[in-house]
Amino acid sequence: MVGKGGQGIPQEAPEGKRGARRRPWRRRSPGRLLGHTAPVPRLLVTGPSPCLPLLVAFAREARERGWSAEFAPPEGARAARLLGAAGEGVARERGARAASAPSEVVAGALAFARGVARVDTRWTRAALAREEARLRRAAAEIEAVLRRTRPDRVVVWNGLAGSGAVVAGAARARGIPVLHLENGFFPGTLQASYAGVNAGSGLAAVPDPVLAVPGAGAEEAYRAAVAAVRDGPAWEGDALHALAPKGSAALDRALRWAEEGPITGARLGGGARRALRARSDEARAAGAPPRGPYVLLALQVGADTQIVLHGGGIERAADAVAPVARAVAEASGGEVGLAVRPHPLDPEAGRARKEAARVGAAVAGGALGPWIDGARAVVVVNSTVGFESLARGVGVLALGRAAYGRAGVAEVAPGGEGLGAALVRAGAGPGPLARGFLAVAYRDFSVPGARDRVFGGTWDALFGALERGRDPGGEGGP
């Protein structure tokens, strides 16, 4: 478009003009002719309340770098308060019609809600209908926001459930690249991918030849991944669980720290608080790993997106205990035991402990590292414990969909089929592609940081991913 005076200066396309070409992604540069400036890259950011400290800090940094950053509903107003200027940087659109939201925009969020309803009796048909209506209203509002703000990139935490999934779906329908952030594959990191998170991350689609020869910096990345596992900050659940054996006072301090930010930045719900307190005595009683051989089964939070969307038929974490116990007994002729590690923040962890007692399995408590190091193999649904186990040189069997659930890296038994034979193979250690897989996971799909705080170098890595607009190798993005 030709600017004033025929100078040929790039101008923004009119709001209503269809088919206008999007201006290229670039940083603000000082105008040299007639005082004009190049278009400022625009970001739209969204995420649930526990992640706002990170996302607000990210938005501040974006503005420092001369970029535009707004927060999408529904957390926009709170984000603005955290930014220190009420109403600033908040994308709002009132009175949008729910009927105007395309059905594909809410499909991902509804899939998660229906999955939770299968295992949570509180989700009646009426509750699901109300949730669908809420999501459609949110989708209509977000569609209007996208039309007005026309962002070049959308940054979303997780993006698989609730309003985050709606924002991601609406942006993708418009061809806008969506960068997904989540708790990292390794302690002290965030995962970042344009394809999705966890099993849906672009990491899962990296071709085998790349894993076999991962290229420049791979050895340094592999060593950094191992160091993050062995020397990095504790996982948020481990941090709380490790404090629990010291008694109720220490546990209360841990819970206060968790609410204030140094551990998780999240406010723990009443159910999680009660569950942690109930496990204090049990964690105190849990001893060291057994002297005899054992397989470790590391469980997860039951209503998490990992289980609901990628669980491979496992709807509750505790459902895995009995079939894995049978497989261990059959594969070893009864010579290898089973140790079960309930997730420290799972409100249904008591059910897992009862299942473990019923099948004669030990319950793993305290720090997880020693239990992994002593195991013949580690069984998970799709937990990040799989990454830690591979980094520690222990073979992994994944019962559901996982980024590492692929031949040459870890064993896979979707739906619980063929567990005995898969366990035997996992007992031989990580696959031949595991080293390259860990290197690529750390180098290309991880940035240093945490949900409630950031570590050195985080911003450069995140903004580098934003400028790139695609996952390494071209996976992800529109």
C-alpha positions in Angstrom: 0.0 0.0 0.0 1.3 3.4 -0.9 1.5 5.9 1.9 0.9 9.6 2.0 2.8 11.6 -0.7 3.5 8.4 -2.7 6.4 7.4 -0.5 5.5 3.7 -0.5 5.6 3.4 3.3 3.8 0.3 4.6 0.5 1.1 6.1 -2.0 -1.1 8.1 -4.7 -2.6 6.0 -8.2 -1.1 6.7 -10.2 -3.1 9.3 -13.0 -4.0 6.9 -10.9 -4.9 3.9 -11.1 -8.5 3.0 -8.1 -10.4 1.6 -5.6 -7.8 2.7 -2.1 -9.3 3.1 -0.8 -9.5 6.7 2.2 -7.3 7.4 5.4 -9.3 8.0 6.4 -10.1 11.6 9.0 -7.5 12.7 9.9 -5.3 15.5 9.2 -1.7 15.7 11.7 0.4 13.9 12.0 4.2 13.9 10.3 5.9 10.9 12.7 7.6 8.6 10.2 9.2 6.2 7.5 11.6 7.3 7.6 10.2 10.9 6.1 6.8 10.0 6.9 3.6 11.8 6.7 0.0 10.7 3.8 -2.1 12.0 4.3 -3.3 15.6 3.9 -7.1 16.0 0.8 -7.9 18.1 0.5 -10.5 20.7 -2.7 -11.9 22.4 -2.0 -13.7 25.6 -4.2 -16.0 27.7 -4.0 -18.5 30.5 -5.6 -19.6 33.8 -5.1 -17.7 37.1 -2.2 -19.8 38.4 -0.1 -18.9 35.3 -0.8 -15.2 35.3 2.5 -14.3 37.2 4.5 -15.7 34.3 2.2 -14.4 31.5 2.1 -10.9 33.0 5.9 -10.8 33.3 6.0 -12.0 29.7 3.6 -9.2 28.6 5.8 -6.6 30.3 8.9 -7.9 28.5 7.0 -7.8 25.2 6.2 -4.1 25.7 9.8 -3.4 26.7 10.9 -4.9 23.4 8.5 -2.6 21.6 5.7 -5.1 20.9 2.0 -4.9 21.5 0.6 -7.3 24.1 -3.0 -7.7 25.2 -4.7 -10.3 27.4 -7.7 -12.2 26.1 -10.8 -12.9 28.2 -11.6 -14.2 30.8 -8.5 -13.3 32.8 -7.8 -10.0 31.1 -9.0 -7.8 33.9 -7.0 -9.5 36.6 -4.0 -9.5 34.3 -4.3 -5.8 33.9 -4.4 -5.3 37.7 -1.2 -7.3 38.0 0.3 -5.2 35.3 -0.4 -2.2 37.5 -2.8 -0.3 35.3 -6.5 -1.2 35.5 -7.9 -1.8 32.1 -4.6 -1.4 30.2 -3.8 -4.2 27.7 -7.1 -6.0 28.1 -9.0 -7.1 25.0 -12.8 -6.9 25.7 -15.7 -7.4 23.5 -19.2 -7.2 25.0 -22.5 -8.4 23.6 -21.1 -11.0 21.2 -23.6 -13.6 20.1 -23.0 -17.2 21.1 -24.6 -18.3 17.9 -21.8 -16.6 15.8 -19.1 -19.0 17.2 -18.1 -21.7 14.8 -18.6 -25.2 16.3 -15.0 -26.3 15.5 -13.7 -23.5 17.8 -15.2 -25.0 20.9 -14.7 -28.7 19.8 -11.4 -29.1 21.8 -12.7 -27.6 25.0 -15.9 -29.7 24.8 -13.9 -32.9 24.2 -12.1 -32.3 27.5 -15.3 -31.4 29.4 -16.9 -34.6 28.2 -13.9 -36.6 29.1 -14.0 -35.3 32.7 -17.7 -36.0 32.8 -17.1 -39.7 32.2 -15.3 -40.0 35.6 -16.8 -37.2 37.6 -20.4 -37.7 38.6 -20.9 -34.0 39.3 -20.9 -33.4 35.6 -24.5 -34.2 34.7 -26.0 -33.7 31.3 -27.4 -30.3 32.5 -23.9 -29.3 33.7 -22.4 -30.2 30.3 -25.1 -28.2 28.5 -24.3 -25.2 30.6 -20.6 -25.7 29.9 -21.2 -25.8 26.2 -23.3 -22.7 26.4 -20.5 -20.9 28.4 -17.9 -22.0 25.9 -19.9 -20.8 22.9 -20.4 -17.4 24.6 -16.6 -17.3 25.2 -15.9 -18.3 21.6 -18.1 -15.5 20.3 -16.4 -12.9 22.5 -12.9 -14.2 21.5 -13.9 -14.1 17.8 -14.8 -10.5 18.2 -11.6 -9.8 20.0 -9.5 -11.4 17.3 -11.4 -9.4 14.6 -10.6 -6.2 16.4 -7.0 -6.8 17.6 -5.8 -8.9 14.6 -2.8 -10.4 16.5 0.2 -11.8 14.7 0.7 -14.4 17.4 -1.3 -15.9 20.2 0.3 -17.3 23.4 -1.8 -19.7 25.4 -1.1 -21.7 28.5 -1.9 -25.4 27.7 -4.7 -24.6 25.3 -6.5 -27.9 25.6 -9.2 -27.1 28.0 -11.7 -24.4 28.9 -11.3 -20.9 27.5 -7.7 -21.5 26.5 -8.8 -24.2 24.1 -11.4 -21.8 22.7 -8.8 -19.1 22.2 -6.4 -21.5 20.5 -9.1 -22.9 18.2 -10.4 -19.5 17.2 -6.9 -18.3 16.4 -6.0 -21.4 14.4 -9.2 -21.1 12.4 -8.0 -17.6 11.3 -4.5 -18.9 10.4 -2.8 -17.2 13.4 0.1 -19.2 14.9 -0.6 -20.3 18.5 2.4 -20.9 20.8 1.4 -23.3 23.6 3.2 -23.1 26.9 3.1 -25.7 29.7 5.0 -27.1 32.6 8.2 -28.3 31.1 9.5 -31.8 30.2 12.4 -31.2 32.6 12.5 -29.5 36.0 13.1 -25.8 35.7 11.7 -25.6 32.2 8.6 -24.7 30.2 7.7 -26.6 27.1 6.9 -24.4 24.1 5.4 -25.7 20.8 3.1 -24.4 18.1 1.5 -27.9 17.7 0.3 -28.3 21.3 1.6 -29.6 24.6 2.7 -33.0 26.0 1.6 -35.8 23.6 0.4 -33.1 21.2 3.6 -31.2 21.1 5.6 -30.9 18.0 8.3 -33.0 19.7 6.1 -36.1 19.2 6.3 -35.5 15.4 10.1 -35.1 15.1 11.2 -37.7 12.5 13.4 -40.6 13.6 16.3 -39.6 11.4 16.5 -36.3 13.3 16.6 -38.1 16.6 19.3 -40.4 15.3 21.4 -37.5 14.2 20.1 -34.5 16.1 22.7 -32.0 14.8 24.5 -29.1 16.3 24.4 -28.6 20.0 22.8 -32.0 20.7 25.5 -33.3 23.1 25.4 -30.1 25.1 21.5 -30.2 25.2 21.6 -33.8 26.3 23.9 -33.1 29.2 21.8 -30.1 30.1 18.7 -32.3 30.2 20.4 -34.8 32.5 21.6 -32.0 34.7 18.1 -30.5 34.9 16.8 -33.9 36.1 19.6 -34.6 38.6 20.4 -31.1 39.9 17.6 -28.8 38.9 14.7 -27.5 41.1 12.3 -30.0 42.4 9.0 -30.6 40.7 6.2 -28.7 42.5 4.6 -31.9 43.7 7.9 -33.3 44.9 8.7 -30.1 46.8 5.4 -30.3 48.7 5.6 -34.1 49.2 9.2 -33.9 50.5 8.2 -31.4 53.1 5.2 -33.4 54.3 7.1 -36.0 56.3 8.5 -33.3 58.6 5.1 -32.8 60.2 2.1 -30.6 60.0 3.9 -27.3 60.7 6.3 -27.8 57.8 3.4 -28.9 55.6 1.5 -25.7 56.5 4.5 -23.7 55.5 4.7 -25.6 52.2 1.1 -24.8 51.6 1.6 -21.1 52.4 4.6 -21.0 50.1 2.6 -22.6 47.3 -0.1 -20.0 47.6 2.4 -17.1 47.8 4.4 -18.2 44.7 7.9 -19.6 45.5 6.9 -23.2 44.7 3.9 -23.1 42.3 2.4 -19.7 42.2 -1.0 -21.5 42.4 -3.6 -21.4 45.0 -4.2 -25.0 46.1 -7.9 -25.9 46.3 -9.3 -27.3 49.5 -9.3 -30.9 48.2 -5.6 -30.7 47.4 -4.8 -29.2 50.8 -6.8 -32.0 52.6 -5.1 -34.6 50.4 -1.6 -33.3 51.2 -2.3 -33.2 55.0 -3.8 -36.7 54.9 -0.7 -38.0 53.3 1.7 -36.4 55.8 1.8 -39.4 58.1 2.0 -41.9 55.2 4.9 -40.0 53.6 6.7 -40.0 57.0 6.2 -43.7 57.2 7.4 -44.4 53.6 10.9 -45.7 53.7 13.6 -46.1 51.1 13.2 -48.1 47.9 13.1 -51.9 48.6 16.3 -54.0 48.3 14.8 -56.4 45.9 14.0 -55.8 42.2 10.9 -53.8 41.5 9.1 -51.9 38.7 7.9 -48.4 39.5 4.4 -47.2 38.5 4.2 -43.4 38.6 0.6 -42.2 38.6 -0.8 -38.8 37.6 -3.6 -36.4 38.5 -6.8 -38.0 37.3 -8.7 -35.1 35.8 -5.6 -33.7 34.0 -5.7 -33.2 30.2 -2.9 -35.8 29.9 -5.3 -38.5 31.3 -8.5 -37.3 29.8 -7.3 -36.6 26.3 -4.3 -38.9 26.0 -4.9 -41.7 28.6 -5.1 -44.5 26.1 -8.3 -45.8 27.8 -7.2 -45.2 31.4 -9.8 -42.8 32.8 -8.6 -42.8 36.5 -4.9 -43.1 37.4 -5.6 -45.8 39.9 -7.1 -48.0 37.2 -3.6 -48.8 36.1 -2.4 -50.4 39.3 -4.1 -53.9 39.0 -3.2 -54.6 35.3 0.4 -53.4 35.8 0.7 -55.6 38.9 -0.5 -58.7 37.0 1.9 -57.9 34.1 4.9 -57.5 36.5 4.1 -60.8 38.2 3.6 -62.7 34.9 6.7 -61.3 33.2 9.0 -62.0 36.1 7.5 -65.2 37.5 6.8 -63.4 40.8 10.5 -62.4 41.3 10.0 -58.7 40.7 7.8 -56.5 42.9 5.8 -53.4 42.1 6.1 -49.9 43.7 3.3 -47.4 43.2 3.8 -43.7 43.3 0.5 -41.8 43.7 0.7 -38.2 42.4 1.3 -35.9 45.4 -1.5 -33.5 44.2 -4.1 -36.1 43.1 -7.3 -35.9 45.3 -7.8 -39.6 44.4 -4.4 -40.7 45.6 -6.1 -42.6 48.5 -7.7 -44.9 46.0 -4.4 -45.6 44.4 -2.8 -46.5 47.8 -5.7 -48.9 48.5 -5.2 -50.5 45.1 -1.5 -50.8 45.8 -2.2 -52.5 49.2 -4.7 -54.9 47.6 -2.2 -56.2 45.1 0.7 -56.3 47.6 2.7 -53.3 46.0 4.9 -50.9 47.9 3.9 -47.2 48.0 6.7 -44.9 47.0 7.0 -41.7 49.0 9.5 -38.9 49.5 11.8 -37.8 46.7 11.2 -39.6 43.4 14.7 -39.8 42.1 16.0 -42.7 44.2 12.9 -44.7 43.4 13.6 -44.3 39.7 17.3 -45.1 40.0 16.5 -48.3 41.7 13.8 -49.5 39.4 14.1 -52.2 36.7 11.7 -50.2 34.6 9.3 -47.3 35.1 5.6 -47.5 34.0 3.6 -44.3 33.4 0.5 -43.3 31.5 2.2 -40.3 29.9 3.8 -38.4 32.8 6.9 -36.2 32.6 8.3 -38.9 34.9 9.0 -40.7 31.7 11.4 -37.9 30.6 13.1 -38.1 34.0 13.4 -41.8 33.9 15.0 -41.8 30.4 17.4 -39.1 31.5 18.4 -41.3 34.4 19.0 -44.3 32.1 15.9 -46.3 33.1 13.6 -47.9 30.5 10.0 -46.6 30.3 6.7 -48.2 29.4 3.9 -45.7 28.4 0.3 -46.9 28.8 -1.1 -43.8 26.9 -0.1 -41.3 24.3 3.2 -39.6 25.2 5.7 -37.5 23.3 8.3 -40.2 24.2 5.9 -43.0 23.4 7.6 -44.2 20.2 9.8 -47.1 19.0 13.4 -46.5 19.7 12.8 -44.2 22.7 10.4 -46.0 25.1 8.0 -48.9 25.0 4.3 -48.3 24.3 1.2 -50.4 25.2 -1.9 -48.2 24.4 -5.0 -49.4 26.2 -3.0 -51.7 28.5 -2.4 -54.4 25.8 0.7 -56.6 25.8 2.0 -55.2 29.1 4.1 -58.3 30.0 6.2 -58.3 26.8 6.5 -54.6 26.8 7.8 -54.6 30.4 10.5 -57.1 29.5 11.7 -54.8 26.7 11.5 -51.7 28.9 13.7 -53.6 31.4 16.5 -53.5 28.9 16.8 -49.7 29.3 16.0 -46.7 27.1 15.9 -47.2 23.3 18.6 -46.3 20.9 17.0 -43.0 20.0 16.4 -41.9 23.6 19.6 -39.8 23.8 18.8 -37.9 20.7 15.2 -37.5 21.8 16.2 -35.9 25.1 18.6 -33.6 23.3 15.9 -32.4 20.8 13.3 -32.1 23.6 15.6 -29.8 25.6 17.2 -27.9 22.7 14.2 -27.3 20.5 11.1 -27.5 22.7 12.1 -26.3 26.2 12.8 -22.9 27.6 14.2 -22.3 31.1 11.5 -21.1 33.4 8.5 -22.1 35.6 4.9 -21.3 35.8 5.4 -18.8 38.6 8.8 -17.4 37.8 11.5 -17.2 35.1 15.1 -18.1 35.1 18.0 -16.6 33.1 17.7 -16.6 29.3 14.0 -17.4 29.3 12.8 -14.3 27.5 15.3 -14.6 24.6 14.3 -18.2 24.0 10.6 -17.4 24.2 10.8 -14.4 21.9 13.0 -16.4 19.5 10.2 -19.0 19.3 7.7 -16.2 18.7 9.7 -14.7 15.9 10.2 -18.1 14.3 6.4 -18.7 14.2 6.9 -22.5 13.8 8.3 -25.4 15.7 11.9 -26.4 14.6 11.6 -28.5 11.5 8.4 -26.8 10.4 6.0 -28.8 12.6 3.1 -26.9 14.2 1.6 -23.6 13.3 -1.1 -23.0 10.8 
